Amino acid sequence: MRRIGAHYLYINSDILLKNGVVEIDDNNVITDYFSLNDIDVESANTEFYTGFLAPAFADITIHQLWEIQQKFPNSNIIDFIKTESASIEKSKQTEIWLFENLNLIDLKITSETIIRIIK
């Protein structure tokens, strides 16, 4: 079991968790998600990243997303995700993407933003 957290965790179009954590079992199945702001004690094994965690987009690769990002360098990351109808659901196997070097104040993709798969 892994706990992976970041400054923001996108669950779906209605839920964006600040200091969000997603729990994943050994088969990459989501077992839980929550905000660190809502718990009393943080697990010592939580991997915390600077950035934004989101579910992988079904019809787009990281390379294609990077190309889109280059064309629209000041776009809001949530706008991208909503157009793909991506979501994190408990009991589903989901690949998680990490957006690093994102402007965390307004969640804008910058020319320095790096997108990678969390493995």
C-alpha positions, 0 to 999 in steps of 0.5 A, spaced: 500 500 500 502 506 498 500 513 500 501 519 495 500 526 496 501 533 493 499 540 494 493 538 490 489 532 488 484 532 483 478 527 484 473 529 479 470 536 477 466 537 484 472 535 488 479 538 489 483 536 495 488 541 498 494 537 501 490 531 498 493 524 499 491 518 494 492 510 497 493 505 492 494 498 493 499 493 490 495 493 483 494 500 483 487 500 485 485 506 489 483 504 496 482 511 499 483 519 498 483 524 503 486 531 505 491 531 510 488 537 513 482 532 515 486 527 519 490 528 526 496 524 524 499 523 518 502 516 516 510 516 516 510 513 509 506 518 505 510 520 499 509 527 498 510 531 492 510 539 490 505 539 485 498 537 482 496 530 482 491 527 477 488 521 474 491 519 467 487 522 461 484 516 457 485 518 450 491 523 451 498 521 452 503 525 456 507 527 450 500 529 447 499 533 453 506 536 453 504 539 446 498 542 448 501 545 454 506 548 449 501 551 445 497 554 451 502 555 456 498 559 461 492 554 461 489 552 468 490 545 469 483 544 471 480 546 465 485 541 461 482 535 466 475 537 466 475 536 458 477 529 459 472 527 464 478 524 468 476 522 475 479 518 481 474 513 483 475 508 489 476 500 487 478 502 480 485 501 477 488 508 475 494 511 473 496 517 477 500 523 473 504 528 477 504 536 474 511 539 477 513 546 477 506 548 476 504 555 478 500 553 485 497 559 486 492 559 480 494 552 478 497 555 471 501 550 467 508 554 465 513 553 460 517 549 466 511 544 468 513 537 468 508 531 467 510 525 469 507 518 471 507 516 479 509 509 479 
